Amino acid sequence: MIPTPSFAMASTAPAPSSKAARRDADRARKRAERRALRDAGAPDPRQLDAAIVDALRDALRPPRGQGSVRRHVDIHDVLRGAATALRGRSHGGVSLRREAIHRVLADRLAPRQD
């Protein structure tokens, strides 16, 4: 017969100290990621998503009097609109750089499959 541990010993939840340590490590990692984006002149993910959504909305909006929404949009219009919306903005006081904007847009819309 195999002895089974008591329920007090077989807790599946991690100890509070390890949860707190993991949470602190995650916060530090995210802080470092945001700092790296800022230093590179790239937009933060919220800025990027907002620019993409605004550009998509603008591309879907038809000319006046021609229906409620366009059926087809050109992806170049969406990308151009998002990049244009991000130009001249800053991330944490650092101006966004064109190359960084294009790289982050490409990574967001077509992530690499490593």
ROLO-584334 format. One record per residue: residue number from 1; residue in one letter; chain; x, y, z of N, C-alpha, C, CB in turn. Coordinates in steps of 0.2 Angstrom, whole numbers. Each point is the difference from the previous one (the first is absolute). Glycine has a CB too. Example, Ala and Ser with C-alpha at 12.3 -4.5 7.8 and 13.67 -1.06 7.14 Angstrom:
2
rec k=1 | r=A | c=A | n_east=66 | n_north=-28 | n_up=39 | ca_east=-4 | ca_north=6 | ca_up=0 | c_east=4 | c_north=6 | c_up=0 | cb_east=-9 | cb_north=-6 | cb_up=6
rec k=2 | r=S | c=A | n_east=7 | n_north=11 | n_up=-10 | ca_east=4 | ca_north=6 | ca_up=1 | c_east=-4 | c_north=5 | c_up=3 | cb_east=6 | cb_north=-3 | cb_up=-10
This chain:
114
rec k=1 | r=M | c=A | n_east=4 | n_north=-6 | n_up=0 | ca_east=-4 | ca_north=6 | ca_up=0 | c_east=4 | c_north=6 | c_up=0 | cb_east=-9 | cb_north=-6 | cb_up=6
rec k=2 | r=I | c=A | n_east=8 | n_north=11 | n_up=-10 | ca_east=4 | ca_north=6 | ca_up=-1 | c_east=-4 | c_north=5 | c_up=5 | cb_east=4 | cb_north=-2 | cb_up=-12
rec k=3 | r=P | c=A | n_east=0 | n_north=5 | n_up=16 | ca_east=-2 | ca_north=6 | ca_up=4 | c_east=-2 | c_north=6 | c_up=-4 | cb_east=6 | cb_north=-5 | cb_up=10
rec k=4 | r=T | c=A | n_east=-11 | n_north=8 | n_up=-8 | ca_east=-2 | ca_north=6 | ca_up=-3 | c_east=1 | c_north=6 | c_up=4 | cb_east=-9 | cb_north=-6 | cb_up=-7
rec k=5 | r=P | c=A | n_east=11 | n_north=12 | n_up=5 | ca_east=2 | ca_north=5 | ca_up=4 | c_east=-7 | c_north=3 | c_up=2 | cb_east=11 | cb_north=3 | cb_up=-6
rec k=6 | r=S | c=A | n_east=-10 | n_north=1 | n_up=12 | ca_east=-6 | ca_north=3 | ca_up=3 | c_east=-2 | c_north=6 | c_up=-5 | cb_east=2 | cb_north=-4 | cb_up=12
rec k=7 | r=F | c=A | n_east=-8 | n_north=6 | n_up=-12 | ca_east=-2 | ca_north=6 | ca_up=-4 | c_east=3 | c_north=6 | c_up=2 | cb_east=-11 | cb_north=-5 | cb_up=-1
rec k=8 | r=A | c=A | n_east=14 | n_north=6 | n_up=7 | ca_east=3 | ca_north=6 | ca_up=3 | c_east=7 | c_north=0 | c_up=-4 | cb_east=-6 | cb_north=0 | cb_up=11
rec k=9 | r=M | c=A | n_east=9 | n_north=-5 | n_up=-12 | ca_east=7 | ca_north=-1 | ca_up=-3 | c_east=-1 | c_north=1 | c_up=-8 | cb_east=4 | cb_north=-7 | cb_up=10
rec k=10 | r=A | c=A | n_east=-9 | n_north=5 | n_up=-13 | ca_east=-1 | ca_north=-1 | ca_up=-7 | c_east=-4 | c_north=6 | c_up=-3 | cb_east=0 | cb_north=-12 | cb_up=1
rec k=11 | r=S | c=A | n_east=2 | n_north=18 | n_up=1 | ca_east=-3 | ca_north=6 | ca_up=-2 | c_east=3 | c_north=2 | c_up=-8 | cb_east=-1 | cb_north=4 | cb_up=12
rec k=12 | r=T | c=A | n_east=-4 | n_north=-3 | n_up=-16 | ca_east=2 | ca_north=1 | ca_up=-7 | c_east=2 | c_north=8 | c_up=-1 | cb_east=-8 | cb_north=-10 | cb_up=-4
rec k=13 | r=A | c=A | n_east=5 | n_north=14 | n_up=8 | ca_east=2 | ca_north=7 | ca_up=0 | c_east=7 | c_north=2 | c_up=2 | cb_east=-12 | cb_north=3 | cb_up=2
rec k=14 | r=P | c=A | n_east=16 | n_north=1 | n_up=-6 | ca_east=7 | ca_north=1 | ca_up=3 | c_east=-1 | c_north=4 | c_up=6 | cb_east=4 | cb_north=0 | cb_up=-12
rec k=15 | r=A | c=A | n_east=2 | n_north=0 | n_up=16 | ca_east=0 | ca_north=4 | ca_up=6 | c_east=0 | c_north=7 | c_up=-2 | cb_east=7 | cb_north=-9 | cb_up=6
rec k=16 | r=P | c=A | n_east=-10 | n_north=13 | n_up=-1 | ca_east=-1 | ca_north=8 | ca_up=-1 | c_east=7 | c_north=3 | c_up=-2 | cb_east=-10 | cb_north=0 | cb_up=7
rec k=17 | r=S | c=A | n_east=15 | n_north=-2 | n_up=-4 | ca_east=6 | ca_north=3 | ca_up=-2 | c_east=3 | c_north=-1 | c_up=-7 | cb_east=3 | cb_north=-1 | cb_up=12
rec k=18 | r=S | c=A | n_east=-5 | n_north=-5 | n_up=-14 | ca_east=2 | ca_north=-2 | ca_up=-7 | c_east=-4 | c_north=4 | c_up=-5 | cb_east=4 | cb_north=-11 | cb_up=3
rec k=19 | r=K | c=A | n_east=-11 | n_north=12 | n_up=-1 | ca_east=-4 | ca_north=4 | ca_up=-5 | c_east=2 | c_north=7 | c_up=0 | cb_east=-9 | cb_north=-8 | cb_up=3
rec k=20 | r=A | c=A | n_east=11 | n_north=11 | n_up=3 | ca_east=2 | ca_north=6 | ca_up=0 | c_east=7 | c_north=1 | c_up=-4 | cb_east=-6 | cb_north=2 | cb_up=11
rec k=21 | r=A | c=A | n_east=10 | n_north=-6 | n_up=-10 | ca_east=6 | ca_north=0 | ca_up=-4 | c_east=-1 | c_north=-1 | c_up=-7 | cb_east=6 | cb_north=-5 | cb_up=10
rec k=22 | r=R | c=A | n_east=-10 | n_north=1 | n_up=-12 | ca_east=-2 | ca_north=-1 | ca_up=-8 | c_east=-3 | c_north=7 | c_up=-2 | cb_east=-1 | cb_north=-13 | cb_up=1
rec k=23 | r=R | c=A | n_east=-3 | n_north=15 | n_up=3 | ca_east=-4 | ca_north=7 | ca_up=-2 | c_east=5 | c_north=5 | c_up=-1 | cb_east=-10 | cb_north=-3 | cb_up=6
rec k=24 | r=D | c=A | n_east=15 | n_north=4 | n_up=-1 | ca_east=5 | ca_north=5 | ca_up=-1 | c_east=5 | c_north=-1 | c_up=-6 | cb_east=-1 | cb_north=1 | cb_up=13
rec k=25 | r=A | c=A | n_east=2 | n_north=-7 | n_up=-14 | ca_east=5 | ca_north=-2 | ca_up=-6 | c_east=-4 | c_north=2 | c_up=-6 | cb_east=6 | cb_north=-9 | cb_up=6
rec k=26 | r=D | c=A | n_east=-12 | n_north=8 | n_up=-7 | ca_east=-4 | ca_north=1 | ca_up=-6 | c_east=-1 | c_north=8 | c_up=-1 | cb_east=-6 | cb_north=-11 | cb_up=2
rec k=27 | r=R | c=A | n_east=5 | n_north=14 | n_up=4 | ca_east=0 | ca_north=8 | ca_up=-1 | c_east=7 | c_north=3 | c_up=-2 | cb_east=-9 | cb_north=0 | cb_up=9
rec k=28 | r=A | c=A | n_east=14 | n_north=-3 | n_up=-6 | ca_east=7 | ca_north=2 | ca_up=-2 | c_east=1 | c_north=-1 | c_up=-8 | cb_east=4 | cb_north=-2 | cb_up=12
rec k=29 | r=R | c=A | n_east=-6 | n_north=-4 | n_up=-14 | ca_east=1 | ca_north=-2 | ca_up=-7 | c_east=-4 | c_north=5 | c_up=-4 | cb_east=2 | cb_north=-12 | cb_up=3
rec k=30 | r=K | c=A | n_east=-8 | n_north=13 | n_up=-2 | ca_east=-4 | ca_north=4 | ca_up=-4 | c_east=3 | c_north=8 | c_up=0 | cb_east=-10 | cb_north=-8 | cb_up=3
rec k=31 | r=R | c=A | n_east=12 | n_north=10 | n_up=3 | ca_east=3 | ca_north=6 | ca_up=0 | c_east=6 | c_north=1 | c_up=-4 | cb_east=-4 | cb_north=1 | cb_up=12
rec k=32 | r=A | c=A | n_east=8 | n_north=-6 | n_up=-12 | ca_east=6 | ca_north=-1 | ca_up=-5 | c_east=-2 | c_north=0 | c_up=-7 | cb_east=6 | cb_north=-6 | cb_up=9
rec k=33 | r=E | c=A | n_east=-11 | n_north=3 | n_up=-11 | ca_east=-3 | ca_north=0 | ca_up=-7 | c_east=-2 | c_north=7 | c_up=-2 | cb_east=-3 | cb_north=-12 | cb_up=2
rec k=34 | r=R | c=A | n_east=-1 | n_north=15 | n_up=3 | ca_east=-2 | ca_north=7 | ca_up=-2 | c_east=5 | c_north=4 | c_up=-1 | cb_east=-10 | cb_north=-2 | cb_up=6
rec k=35 | r=R | c=A | n_east=15 | n_north=2 | n_up=-1 | ca_east=6 | ca_north=4 | ca_up=-1 | c_east=4 | c_north=-1 | c_up=-6 | cb_east=1 | cb_north=0 | cb_up=12
rec k=36 | r=A | c=A | n_east=0 | n_north=-6 | n_up=-14 | ca_east=3 | ca_north=-2 | ca_up=-7 | c_east=-4 | c_north=3 | c_up=-6 | cb_east=5 | cb_north=-10 | cb_up=6
rec k=37 | r=L | c=A | n_east=-11 | n_north=10 | n_up=-6 | ca_east=-4 | ca_north=3 | ca_up=-5 | c_east=1 | c_north=7 | c_up=0 | cb_east=-9 | cb_north=-9 | cb_up=1
rec k=38 | r=R | c=A | n_east=8 | n_north=12 | n_up=5 | ca_east=1 | ca_north=7 | ca_up=0 | c_east=7 | c_north=3 | c_up=-2 | cb_east=-8 | cb_north=0 | cb_up=10
rec k=39 | r=D | c=A | n_east=13 | n_north=-4 | n_up=-8 | ca_east=7 | ca_north=2 | ca_up=-2 | c_east=1 | c_north=-1 | c_up=-8 | cb_east=4 | cb_north=-3 | cb_up=12
rec k=40 | r=A | c=A | n_east=-8 | n_north=-2 | n_up=-15 | ca_east=1 | ca_north=-1 | ca_up=-7 | c_east=-5 | c_north=5 | c_up=-4 | cb_east=3 | cb_north=-12 | cb_up=2
rec k=41 | r=G | c=A | n_east=-7 | n_north=16 | n_up=2 | ca_east=-4 | ca_north=5 | ca_up=-4 | c_east=-6 | c_north=-4 | c_up=-3 | cb_east=10 | cb_north=7 | cb_up=-2
rec k=42 | r=A | c=A | n_east=-12 | n_north=-13 | n_up=5 | ca_east=-6 | ca_north=-3 | ca_up=-2 | c_east=-6 | c_north=1 | c_up=4 | cb_east=8 | cb_north=-9 | cb_up=-4
rec k=43 | r=P | c=A | n_east=-14 | n_north=9 | n_up=1 | ca_east=-6 | ca_north=1 | ca_up=4 | c_east=-1 | c_north=-5 | c_up=5 | cb_east=-5 | cb_north=6 | cb_up=-10
rec k=44 | r=D | c=A | n_east=1 | n_north=-5 | n_up=15 | ca_east=-2 | ca_north=-5 | ca_up=5 | c_east=-6 | c_north=-4 | c_up=-4 | cb_east=4 | cb_north=7 | cb_up=11
rec k=45 | r=P | c=A | n_east=-5 | n_north=-13 | n_up=-8 | ca_east=-5 | ca_north=-4 | ca_up=-4 | c_east=-7 | c_north=3 | c_up=0 | cb_east=6 | cb_north=-10 | cb_up=4
rec k=46 | r=R | c=A | n_east=-8 | n_north=14 | n_up=1 | ca_east=-7 | ca_north=3 | ca_up=0 | c_east=0 | c_north=6 | c_up=-5 | cb_east=-1 | cb_north=-2 | cb_up=12
rec k=47 | r=Q | c=A | n_east=6 | n_north=6 | n_up=-13 | ca_east=1 | ca_north=5 | ca_up=-5 | c_east=-1 | c_north=-4 | c_up=-7 | cb_east=7 | cb_north=8 | cb_up=7
rec k=48 | r=L | c=A | n_east=-3 | n_north=-13 | n_up=-8 | ca_east=0 | ca_north=-4 | ca_up=-6 | c_east=-7 | c_north=-2 | c_up=-2 | cb_east=12 | cb_north=-3 | cb_up=2
rec k=49 | r=D | c=A | n_east=-15 | n_north=-1 | n_up=3 | ca_east=-7 | ca_north=-3 | ca_up=-2 | c_east=-5 | c_north=6 | c_up=-1 | cb_east=3 | cb_north=-10 | cb_up=7
rec k=50 | r=A | c=A | n_east=-2 | n_north=15 | n_up=-4 | ca_east=-5 | ca_north=6 | ca_up=-1 | c_east=1 | c_north=3 | c_up=-7 | cb_east=0 | cb_north=2 | cb_up=12
rec k=51 | r=A | c=A | n_east=6 | n_north=-2 | n_up=-14 | ca_east=2 | ca_north=3 | ca_up=-7 | c_east=-3 | c_north=-5 | c_up=-5 | cb_east=10 | cb_north=6 | cb_up=4
rec k=52 | r=I | c=A | n_east=-9 | n_north=-12 | n_up=-3 | ca_east=-2 | ca_north=-5 | ca_up=-5 | c_east=-8 | c_north=0 | c_up=-1 | cb_east=10 | cb_north=-7 | cb_up=3
rec k=53 | r=V | c=A | n_east=-13 | n_north=7 | n_up=3 | ca_east=-8 | ca_north=0 | ca_up=0 | c_east=-2 | c_north=6 | c_up=-3 | cb_east=0 | cb_north=-7 | cb_up=10
rec k=54 | r=D | c=A | n_east=3 | n_north=13 | n_up=-9 | ca_east=-3 | ca_north=6 | ca_up=-3 | c_east=1 | c_north=0 | c_up=-7 | cb_east=3 | cb_north=6 | cb_up=10
rec k=55 | r=A | c=A | n_east=3 | n_north=-9 | n_up=-12 | ca_east=2 | ca_north=0 | ca_up=-8 | c_east=-5 | c_north=-5 | c_up=-3 | cb_east=12 | cb_north=3 | cb_up=2
rec k=56 | r=L | c=A | n_east=-14 | n_north=-8 | n_up=1 | ca_east=-4 | ca_north=-5 | ca_up=-3 | c_east=-7 | c_north=3 | c_up=0 | cb_east=6 | cb_north=-10 | cb_up=4
rec k=57 | r=R | c=A | n_east=-8 | n_north=13 | n_up=1 | ca_east=-7 | ca_north=4 | ca_up=0 | c_east=0 | c_north=5 | c_up=-6 | cb_east=-1 | cb_north=-2 | cb_up=13
rec k=58 | r=D | c=A | n_east=6 | n_north=6 | n_up=-14 | ca_east=0 | ca_north=5 | ca_up=-5 | c_east=0 | c_north=-3 | c_up=-7 | cb_east=6 | cb_north=7 | cb_up=8
rec k=59 | r=A | c=A | n_east=-3 | n_north=-13 | n_up=-9 | ca_east=1 | ca_north=-4 | ca_up=-6 | c_east=-7 | c_north=-3 | c_up=-2 | cb_east=12 | cb_north=-2 | cb_up=2
rec k=60 | r=L | c=A | n_east=-16 | n_north=0 | n_up=3 | ca_east=-6 | ca_north=-3 | ca_up=-1 | c_east=-6 | c_north=5 | c_up=-1 | cb_east=4 | cb_north=-9 | cb_up=7
rec k=61 | r=R | c=A | n_east=-3 | n_north=15 | n_up=-5 | ca_east=-5 | ca_north=6 | ca_up=-1 | c_east=0 | c_north=2 | c_up=-7 | cb_east=2 | cb_north=4 | cb_up=12
rec k=62 | r=P | c=A | n_east=-8 | n_north=-5 | n_up=-15 | ca_east=-1 | ca_north=2 | ca_up=-7 | c_east=-1 | c_north=7 | c_up=-1 | cb_east=-5 | cb_north=-11 | cb_up=-2
rec k=63 | r=P | c=A | n_east=6 | n_north=13 | n_up=-5 | ca_east=-1 | ca_north=7 | ca_up=-1 | c_east=-8 | c_north=2 | c_up=1 | cb_east=9 | cb_north=0 | cb_up=-8
rec k=64 | r=R | c=A | n_east=-10 | n_north=6 | n_up=10 | ca_east=-7 | ca_north=2 | ca_up=1 | c_east=-5 | c_north=-2 | c_up=-5 | cb_east=5 | cb_north=10 | cb_up=6
rec k=65 | r=G | c=A | n_east=-11 | n_north=-13 | n_up=-3 | ca_east=-5 | ca_north=-2 | ca_up=-5 | c_east=1 | c_north=-7 | c_up=-3 | cb_east=-2 | cb_north=12 | cb_up=-1
rec k=66 | r=Q | c=A | n_east=7 | n_north=-16 | n_up=3 | ca_east=1 | ca_north=-6 | ca_up=-4 | c_east=0 | c_north=-6 | c_up=5 | cb_east=7 | cb_north=7 | cb_up=-9
rec k=67 | r=G | c=A | n_east=-12 | n_north=-8 | n_up=12 | ca_east=-1 | ca_north=-6 | ca_up=4 | c_east=2 | c_north=1 | c_up=7 | cb_east=1 | cb_north=-6 | cb_up=-10
rec k=68 | r=S | c=A | n_east=-1 | n_north=1 | n_up=14 | ca_east=2 | ca_north=1 | ca_up=7 | c_east=7 | c_north=-2 | c_up=2 | cb_east=-12 | cb_north=-3 | cb_up=2
rec k=69 | r=V | c=A | n_east=15 | n_north=-2 | n_up=-6 | ca_east=7 | ca_north=-2 | ca_up=1 | c_east=3 | c_north=-3 | c_up=-6 | cb_east=-3 | cb_north=-2 | cb_up=12
rec k=70 | r=R | c=A | n_east=9 | n_north=3 | n_up=-14 | ca_east=3 | ca_north=-3 | ca_up=-5 | c_east=1 | c_north=-7 | c_up=1 | cb_east=6 | cb_north=11 | cb_up=-3
rec k=71 | r=R | c=A | n_east=-7 | n_north=-15 | n_up=-3 | ca_east=1 | ca_north=-7 | ca_up=0 | c_east=7 | c_north=-2 | c_up=0 | cb_east=-11 | cb_north=-1 | cb_up=-5
rec k=72 | r=H | c=A | n_east=15 | n_north=5 | n_up=2 | ca_east=7 | ca_north=-2 | ca_up=-1 | c_east=5 | c_north=6 | c_up=2 | cb_east=-3 | cb_north=-8 | cb_up=-9
rec k=73 | r=V | c=A | n_east=8 | n_north=7 | n_up=12 | ca_east=5 | ca_north=5 | ca_up=2 | c_east=7 | c_north=-2 | c_up=-3 | cb_east=-7 | cb_north=4 | cb_up=10
rec k=74 | r=D | c=A | n_east=11 | n_north=0 | n_up=-11 | ca_east=7 | ca_north=-1 | ca_up=-2 | c_east=4 | c_north=0 | c_up=6 | cb_east=-1 | cb_north=5 | cb_up=-11
rec k=75 | r=I | c=A | n_east=5 | n_north=-10 | n_up=13 | ca_east=4 | ca_north=-1 | ca_up=6 | c_east=5 | c_north=6 | c_up=0 | cb_east=-2 | cb_north=-13 | cb_up=0
rec k=76 | r=H | c=A | n_east=4 | n_north=15 | n_up=-6 | ca_east=5 | ca_north=6 | ca_up=0 | c_east=-3 | c_north=6 | c_up=3 | cb_east=6 | cb_north=-5 | cb_up=-10
rec k=77 | r=D | c=A | n_east=-12 | n_north=6 | n_up=9 | ca_east=-3 | ca_north=6 | ca_up=3 | c_east=-1 | c_north=-1 | c_up=7 | cb_east=-7 | cb_north=2 | cb_up=-10
rec k=78 | r=V | c=A | n_east=6 | n_north=-8 | n_up=13 | ca_east=0 | ca_north=-1 | ca_up=7 | c_east=7 | c_north=2 | c_up=3 | cb_east=-10 | cb_north=-9 | cb_up=-1
rec k=79 | r=L | c=A | n_east=15 | n_north=6 | n_up=-2 | ca_east=7 | ca_north=0 | ca_up=3 | c_east=2 | c_north=8 | c_up=-1 | cb_east=2 | cb_north=-12 | cb_up=-3
rec k=80 | r=R | c=A | n_east=-3 | n_north=15 | n_up=-2 | ca_east=2 | ca_north=7 | ca_up=-1 | c_east=-4 | c_north=4 | c_up=5 | cb_east=2 | cb_north=-2 | cb_up=-12
rec k=81 | r=G | c=A | n_east=-8 | n_north=1 | n_up=13 | ca_east=-4 | ca_north=4 | ca_up=5 | c_east=2 | c_north=-1 | c_up=7 | cb_east=-10 | cb_north=-1 | cb_up=-8
rec k=82 | r=A | c=A | n_east=12 | n_north=-5 | n_up=10 | ca_east=3 | ca_north=-1 | ca_up=6 | c_east=6 | c_north=3 | c_up=1 | cb_east=-6 | cb_north=-11 | cb_up=1
rec k=83 | r=A | c=A | n_east=11 | n_north=10 | n_up=-6 | ca_east=6 | ca_north=3 | ca_up=1 | c_east=0 | c_north=8 | c_up=0 | cb_east=5 | cb_north=-10 | cb_up=-6
rec k=84 | r=T | c=A | n_east=-10 | n_north=13 | n_up=2 | ca_east=-1 | ca_north=7 | ca_up=0 | c_east=-2 | c_north=2 | c_up=7 | cb_east=-2 | cb_north=0 | cb_up=-12
rec k=85 | r=A | c=A | n_east=-3 | n_north=-3 | n_up=15 | ca_east=-3 | ca_north=2 | ca_up=6 | c_east=6 | c_north=-1 | c_up=6 | cb_east=-11 | cb_north=-4 | cb_up=-4
rec k=86 | r=L | c=A | n_east=16 | n_north=0 | n_up=3 | ca_east=5 | ca_north=0 | ca_up=5 | c_east=5 | c_north=5 | c_up=0 | cb_east=-2 | cb_north=-12 | cb_up=1
rec k=87 | r=R | c=A | n_east=3 | n_north=14 | n_up=-7 | ca_east=6 | ca_north=5 | ca_up=-2 | c_east=-2 | c_north=6 | c_up=4 | cb_east=2 | cb_north=-4 | cb_up=-11
rec k=88 | r=G | c=A | n_east=4 | n_north=7 | n_up=14 | ca_east=-1 | ca_north=6 | ca_up=4 | c_east=-2 | c_north=-1 | c_up=7 | cb_east=-3 | cb_north=6 | cb_up=-10
rec k=89 | r=R | c=A | n_east=1 | n_north=-12 | n_up=12 | ca_east=-1 | ca_north=-2 | ca_up=7 | c_east=6 | c_north=-2 | c_up=4 | cb_east=-12 | cb_north=-3 | cb_up=-4
rec k=90 | r=S | c=A | n_east=11 | n_north=3 | n_up=11 | ca_east=5 | ca_north=-2 | ca_up=4 | c_east=-2 | c_north=-6 | c_up=4 | cb_east=5 | cb_north=11 | cb_up=0
rec k=91 | r=H | c=A | n_east=0 | n_north=-15 | n_up=3 | ca_east=-1 | ca_north=-5 | ca_up=5 | c_east=4 | c_north=1 | c_up=6 | cb_east=-2 | cb_north=-8 | cb_up=-9
rec k=92 | r=G | c=A | n_east=-1 | n_north=11 | n_up=14 | ca_east=4 | ca_north=1 | ca_up=6 | c_east=5 | c_north=6 | c_up=-1 | cb_east=-1 | cb_north=-12 | cb_up=4
rec k=93 | r=G | c=A | n_east=-1 | n_north=17 | n_up=-8 | ca_east=4 | ca_north=6 | ca_up=-1 | c_east=5 | c_north=-1 | c_up=-6 | cb_east=-2 | cb_north=2 | cb_up=12
rec k=94 | r=V | c=A | n_east=3 | n_north=-8 | n_up=-14 | ca_east=4 | ca_north=-2 | ca_up=-6 | c_east=-4 | c_north=0 | c_up=-6 | cb_east=8 | cb_north=-6 | cb_up=7
rec k=95 | r=S | c=A | n_east=-5 | n_north=10 | n_up=-12 | ca_east=-4 | ca_north=0 | ca_up=-7 | c_east=1 | c_north=-6 | c_up=-3 | cb_east=2 | cb_north=12 | cb_up=-1
rec k=96 | r=L | c=A | n_east=-8 | n_north=-14 | n_up=-2 | ca_east=0 | ca_north=-7 | ca_up=-4 | c_east=4 | c_north=1 | c_up=-6 | cb_east=-11 | cb_north=-3 | cb_up=4
rec k=97 | r=R | c=A | n_east=15 | n_north=-2 | n_up=-6 | ca_east=4 | ca_north=-1 | ca_up=-6 | c_east=-4 | c_north=-4 | c_up=-5 | cb_east=11 | cb_north=1 | cb_up=6
rec k=98 | r=R | c=A | n_east=-10 | n_north=2 | n_up=-13 | ca_east=-3 | ca_north=-3 | ca_up=-5 | c_east=1 | c_north=-8 | c_up=-1 | cb_east=0 | cb_north=12 | cb_up=-6
rec k=99 | r=E | c=A | n_east=7 | n_north=-13 | n_up=6 | ca_east=2 | ca_north=-7 | ca_up=-1 | c_east=-3 | c_north=-5 | c_up=6 | cb_east=11 | cb_north=4 | cb_up=-5
rec k=100 | r=A | c=A | n_east=-11 | n_north=-1 | n_up=11 | ca_east=-3 | ca_north=-4 | ca_up=6 | c_east=-8 | c_north=-1 | c_up=-1 | cb_east=9 | cb_north=4 | cb_up=7
rec k=101 | r=I | c=A | n_east=-12 | n_north=1 | n_up=-10 | ca_east=-7 | ca_north=0 | ca_up=-1 | c_east=-1 | c_north=-6 | c_up=-5 | cb_east=-2 | cb_north=12 | cb_up=3
rec k=102 | r=H | c=A | n_east=5 | n_north=-12 | n_up=-9 | ca_east=-1 | ca_north=-5 | ca_up=-5 | c_east=2 | c_north=-7 | c_up=3 | cb_east=3 | cb_north=9 | cb_up=-9
rec k=103 | r=R | c=A | n_east=2 | n_north=-10 | n_up=13 | ca_east=2 | ca_north=-6 | ca_up=2 | c_east=-5 | c_north=-3 | c_up=5 | cb_east=12 | cb_north=3 | cb_up=-1
rec k=104 | r=V | c=A | n_east=-15 | n_north=1 | n_up=5 | ca_east=-5 | ca_north=-2 | ca_up=5 | c_east=-7 | c_north=-1 | c_up=-3 | cb_east=6 | cb_north=7 | cb_up=9
rec k=105 | r=L | c=A | n_east=-7 | n_north=-3 | n_up=-14 | ca_east=-6 | ca_north=-1 | ca_up=-4 | c_east=0 | c_north=-7 | c_up=-3 | cb_east=-2 | cb_north=12 | cb_up=-2
rec k=106 | r=A | c=A | n_east=8 | n_north=-14 | n_up=-1 | ca_east=0 | ca_north=-6 | ca_up=-4 | c_east=0 | c_north=-6 | c_up=5 | cb_east=7 | cb_north=6 | cb_up=-9
rec k=107 | r=D | c=A | n_east=-4 | n_north=-5 | n_up=15 | ca_east=0 | ca_north=-5 | ca_up=5 | c_east=-7 | c_north=-2 | c_up=3 | cb_east=12 | cb_north=3 | cb_up=3
rec k=108 | r=R | c=A | n_east=-15 | n_north=3 | n_up=-3 | ca_east=-7 | ca_north=-1 | ca_up=3 | c_east=-5 | c_north=-3 | c_up=-4 | cb_east=2 | cb_north=10 | cb_up=6
rec k=109 | r=L | c=A | n_east=-2 | n_north=-8 | n_up=-13 | ca_east=-4 | ca_north=-3 | ca_up=-5 | c_east=2 | c_north=-6 | c_up=-3 | cb_east=-3 | cb_north=11 | cb_up=-2
rec k=110 | r=A | c=A | n_east=9 | n_north=-13 | n_up=2 | ca_east=2 | ca_north=-6 | ca_up=-3 | c_east=6 | c_north=-3 | c_up=5 | cb_east=-3 | cb_north=4 | cb_up=-12
rec k=111 | r=P | c=A | n_east=1 | n_north=-6 | n_up=17 | ca_east=6 | ca_north=-3 | ca_up=5 | c_east=4 | c_north=-5 | c_up=-3 | cb_east=-7 | cb_north=3 | cb_up=10
rec k=112 | r=R | c=A | n_east=13 | n_north=-3 | n_up=-8 | ca_east=5 | ca_north=-5 | ca_up=-3 | c_east=-2 | c_north=-7 | c_up=3 | cb_east=9 | cb_north=9 | cb_up=-1
rec k=113 | r=Q | c=A | n_east=-8 | n_north=-14 | n_up=-3 | ca_east=-1 | ca_north=-7 | ca_up=3 | c_east=7 | c_north=-3 | c_up=1 | cb_east=-11 | cb_north=-1 | cb_up=-6
rec k=114 | r=D | c=A | n_east=14 | n_north=2 | n_up=12 | ca_east=6 | ca_north=-3 | ca_up=2 | c_east=0 | c_north=-7 | c_up=1 | cb_east=3 | cb_north=11 | cb_up=4
